[in-house]
Amino acid sequence: MALMLRPDDDRLTWQGAISLERSDEWVMPWRLPHEHLALFPPEALAERAAMPAGVRIALYSDTDAVAGSIEPDPELAPLDLCCDGKLFRSTPMAGRDAFCFAQLPAGRKLIELWLPQFGRFRLRELRAPNRMALM
């Protein structure tokens, strides 16, 4: 049975994000407090602050696959997945609305999705196609 997690699930951490913008359908990390963007210089800074460079979603699990759905962005850079601090794989994300990393190492591990350097990343959900124990 697949486990589905909403992006605002307390078992996920959004490390490196200053704030999270939430809608009914997605969560988007910001590198500035998005609710106070008017206090910062116009457009150029807001555009950069919306790019999730250095932000990662982290969780501990014993799953062997992680997938997710996002809002597509034609300028989105690749998404990286690390297991226990080691790069496992990168996948292109420009214009895509989903990702899947399969054949992860066995056993309990720290899974980190390092978000794209460019573009806006809006996560709709994370899921594990098979059993996933969150720890």
Secondary structure by P-SEA (a helix, b strand, c coil): cbbbbcccccccccccccbbbbcccbbbbbcccccccccccccaaaaaaaccccbbbbbbcccccccccccccccccbbbbbcccccccccccccccccccccccccccccccccccccbbbbcccccccccccc
